[in-house]
């Protein structure tokens, strides 16, 4: 839940900021910081200094990175991909995500079971750094945004007004918000029920989530 709090608190100012800066450096920086935060949790666990307070801080920071870096990635995609190929690019992104949902949970569960959670987190951090290397190999000729002055508050109000006055966006935001609430409640109860009542191991739980990914891929 703490990771989703930034979506309510940071989304509007993040959108205004992204309108006024280049997106590619934000995407790269977000990946690097994500890796460092995951590595910090692994290191704290190894040294027996991991606390719930630090997990809350890291969770909130990761949520902020999802808001800022994720938004920058979506905007950047529209800038580097021609309009006639944009639907294809989004489809390939969704397909890649679905493949990750198929293999990722099972692999994560097995790594946690075999190598312990800190090692799994460290490998995850290494994957983000590998992503940074791949991103640095992309040639992006991103134009510098037009300089904008003035307060951010009017810009945020304009964005809210635009979403509210556009029926498709208004209903999309409403449905996605309700879905997130139900989705998170379901997964929270599912993990507790599977591990505490059914006695599932991390590997078994990972396989269970793999079948969720298979359903997404087929859809």
C-alpha positions in Angstrom: 0.0 0.0 0.0 2.8 2.4 0.8 4.2 2.1 -2.7 0.9 3.3 -4.2 0.7 6.4 -1.9 2.9 8.4 -4.3 0.4 7.9 -7.1 -2.0 10.1 -5.1 0.5 12.5 -3.8 3.2 12.9 -6.5 1.4 12.3 -9.8 0.2 15.9 -10.5 3.5 17.7 -9.7 5.5 15.0 -11.4 3.4 15.5 -14.6 4.1 19.2 -14.6 7.8 18.7 -14.0 8.1 16.2 -16.8 6.5 18.6 -19.2 9.4 21.0 -18.4 12.4 18.6 -18.6 13.9 15.9 -20.8 12.5 12.5 -20.1 15.3 10.2 -21.1 17.7 11.2 -18.2 14.8 10.7 -15.8 14.2 7.2 -17.0 17.9 6.3 -16.7 18.2 7.9 -13.2 15.0 6.1 -12.0 16.5 2.7 -13.0 19.7 3.5 -11.1 18.0 4.7 -8.0 15.7 1.7 -8.1 18.7 -0.6 -8.1 20.4 1.2 -5.2 17.3 1.1 -3.1 16.8 -2.7 -3.6 20.5 -3.2 -2.9 20.2 -1.2 0.4 17.4 -3.6 1.6 19.6 -6.6 0.8 22.6 -5.1 2.6 20.5 -4.2 5.6 19.1 -7.7 5.8 22.6 -9.2 5.6 23.8 -7.0 8.5 20.7 -7.6 10.6 19.9 -3.9 10.6 16.7 -4.1 8.4 13.7 -2.4 10.1 10.1 -1.8 9.1 10.8 1.9 9.1 13.4 1.5 6.4 11.1 -0.8 4.4 8.4 1.8 4.5 10.8 4.5 3.3 12.1 2.3 0.5 8.5 1.3 -0.5 7.5 5.0 -0.7 10.6 5.9 -2.6 10.0 3.0 -5.1 6.5 4.3 -5.5 7.8 7.7 -6.4 10.1 6.2 -8.9 7.2 4.3 -10.5 5.3 7.6 -10.8 8.1 9.7 -12.2 10.1 7.2 -14.1 7.1 5.3 -15.4 5.4 8.4 -16.6 8.6 9.6 -18.2 9.0 6.2 -20.0 5.5 6.4 -21.4 6.0 10.0 -22.7 9.4 9.1 -24.1 7.9 6.2 -26.1 5.6 8.6 -27.9 8.5 10.8 -28.8 10.9 8.2 -30.2 8.4 5.9 -31.9 6.6 7.2 -35.0 2.8 7.7 -34.6 2.0 5.0 -37.1 4.0 2.4 -35.1 2.9 3.6 -31.6 0.2 0.9 -31.2 2.7 -1.8 -32.2 5.2 -0.5 -29.7 2.7 -0.5 -26.9 1.6 -4.0 -27.9 5.2 -5.3 -27.8 5.7 -3.6 -24.4 2.6 -5.3 -23.0 3.8 -8.6 -24.5 7.2 -8.3 -22.9 5.5 -7.5 -19.5 3.3 -10.5 -19.9 6.3 -12.8 -20.5 7.9 -11.3 -17.4 4.7 -12.1 -15.4 4.9 -15.7 -16.6 8.5 -16.4 -15.7 9.3 -13.8 -13.2 7.2 -14.9 -10.2 8.3 -18.6 -10.4 12.0 -17.5 -10.8 11.7 -15.1 -7.9 10.0 -17.8 -5.7 12.7 -20.3 -6.5 15.5 -17.8 -5.9 14.1 -16.8 -2.5 13.7 -20.4 -1.5 17.2 -21.5 -2.7 19.3 -18.4 -2.2 17.3 -16.4 0.4 15.5 -13.1 -0.1 18.5 -10.7 0.1 20.3 -12.5 -2.7 17.1 -12.4 -4.8 16.8 -8.6 -4.2 20.5 -8.2 -5.1 20.0 -10.0 -8.4 16.9 -7.8 -9.0 19.1 -4.7 -8.5 21.7 -6.1 -11.0 18.9 -6.6 -13.5 18.0 -2.9 -13.2 21.6 -1.9 -13.7 21.7 -4.1 -16.8 18.6 -2.3 -18.0 20.5 1.0 -17.6 23.3 -0.4 -19.9 20.6 -1.2 -22.5 19.0 2.2 -22.2 22.4 3.9 -22.6 22.8 2.1 -25.9 19.6 3.7 -27.3 20.1 6.9 -29.4 17.5 9.4 -28.3 17.4 12.8 -29.9 15.0 14.3 -27.5 14.2 18.0 -28.1 14.6 20.3 -25.1 11.2 21.3 -23.8 10.0 24.8 -24.3 10.8 26.8 -21.2 7.7 27.5 -19.1 7.5 29.9 -16.2 4.9 30.5 -13.5 3.5 28.4 -10.7 2.9 24.7 -11.0 -0.5 25.0 -9.3 -2.4 26.4 -12.4 -0.8 23.7 -14.6 -2.0 21.0 -12.2 -5.5 22.5 -12.1 -5.6 22.5 -15.9 -4.6 18.9 -16.0 -7.3 17.9 -13.6 -9.9 19.9 -15.4 -8.9 18.3 -18.7 -9.3 14.8 -17.3 -12.6 15.6 -15.6 -14.0 17.2 -18.8 -13.0 14.3 -21.0 -15.5 11.4 -20.4 -13.1 8.7 -21.6 -10.3 9.8 -19.3 -12.7 10.5 -16.4 -14.2 7.0 -16.5 -10.8 5.3 -17.1 -9.4 7.0 -14.0 -12.4 5.9 -12.0 -12.4 2.3 -13.1 -8.6 1.9 -12.7 -8.7 3.4 -9.3 -11.5 1.0 -8.1 -9.6 -1.9 -9.8 -6.4 -1.0 -7.9 -8.3 -1.0 -4.5 -9.9 -4.4 -5.2 -6.7 -5.9 -6.8 -4.5 -4.9 -3.8 -7.0 -6.2 -1.2 -7.2 -9.5 -3.1 -3.4 -10.0 -3.4 -2.8 -9.1 0.2 -5.3 -11.7 1.4 -4.1 -14.2 -1.1 -0.5 -14.2 0.0 -1.4 -14.4 3.7 -3.9 -17.3 3.0 -1.5 -19.2 0.8 1.5 -19.0 3.1 -0.1 -19.1 6.6 -3.2 -21.3 6.0 -2.3 -23.5 3.0 1.4 -23.6 3.9 2.7 -22.7 0.4 6.4 -22.2 0.1 7.9 -19.2 -1.8 8.5 -21.4 -4.8 5.0 -22.8 -4.9 3.6 -19.2 -4.5 5.8 -18.2 -7.4 4.4 -20.9 -9.6 0.9 -19.8 -8.7 1.6 -16.3 -9.9 3.1 -17.8 -13.1 -0.3 -19.1 -14.0 -1.7 -15.5 -13.5 0.9 -14.4 -16.0 -0.1 -17.1 -18.5 -3.7 -15.8 -18.3 -2.5 -12.3 -19.0 -0.4 -13.5 -22.0 -3.3 -15.5 -23.4 -5.6 -12.4 -23.0 
